Amino acid sequence: SGGMAAFVFDYRSFGGSEGGPRHWVSPARHLQDWHAAVHYVRTQLCDSVDSSRPCLWGTSFAGGHVLAVAHSTPGITAIISQVPHLDARAATLMSIKKRGVPKALLSLVLGAADALGARLGLPPIYLPLVGPVGSLAFMQLNDFETKEYYSKHPPVYQGGWQNKARAALVWELFVGRYSPIQYVPDIACPIQFVAATEDVLCPVDQVLKAVGLAQQGSLMSRQCTHFELYRGKLFEGLVTAQVAFFRQHTGLAKAKAKAAAVAAPAGPENDAEGVNDQGSA
């Protein structure tokens, strides 16, 4: 849309991508996949599209990934980080508050066991991806939030998706302290952060903190929960605004305006000398 080419990919072990065990959510693996995708666009698609001005778009967990990728990838033009995961410590404290200390410790033990099992080639241990507040699920949602989460799903799941993820994610987040907010101050390109004011997964206060740390940060906020952003008028409005943001910073908007000015018919209102005589720049 808007003169831009979009490259979309599935992480390993998800959707149309190969790899196993399935449902392996891992920041380290995800970042490897992101770097592979950027490299592919720059080296394999450069003959069919202009890959000299790459932009990154990510939402939720990937909203943090794009910050980490941009930090270690020169030449990124602009970033949209939508309802992003930013701070592992804040996420851990919120998780303990929701599920209680005993279940938090149990999930950590299961995560450690699965992380060790992954190294030894043992069968994976899974936890629910989505579940009620107080459960062992990674995302603990109330009934409304759960309904919104599933409302964005396709009628048919590609790759055999199920409501589960490897428990090793708990251990990876605990040990690695994956906090993409640490990279924000060093990112030179413009970043548009998108926040949902009623978000219980990626709180708005963390997004506001990231905006303040960014060299060129801006905020687009919507009064809604985390998953309401993905459909309906909220989604349509976001897409329009985000396309405009990318067009502005890739120079596409300026190029279109310049082309329109060149194509405008000569006359009193469009005469270049008349404009200069009035002292306009």
Secondary structure, 3 states (H helix, E strand, C coil): CCCCCCCCCCCCCCCCCCCCCCCCCCHHHHHHHHHHHHHHHHHHCCCCCCCCCCEEEEECHHHHHHHHHHHHCCCCCEEEEECCCCCHHHHHHHHHHHHCHHHHHHHHHHHHHHHHHHHHCCCCCEECCEECCCCCCCEECCHHHHHHHHHCCCCCCCCCCCCCEECHHHHHHHHHCCCHHHHHHHCCCCEEEEEECCCCCCCHHHHHHHHHHCCCEEEEEECCCHHHHHCHHHHHHHHHHHHHHHHHHHCHHHHHHHHHHHHCCCCCCCCHHHHHHCCCC
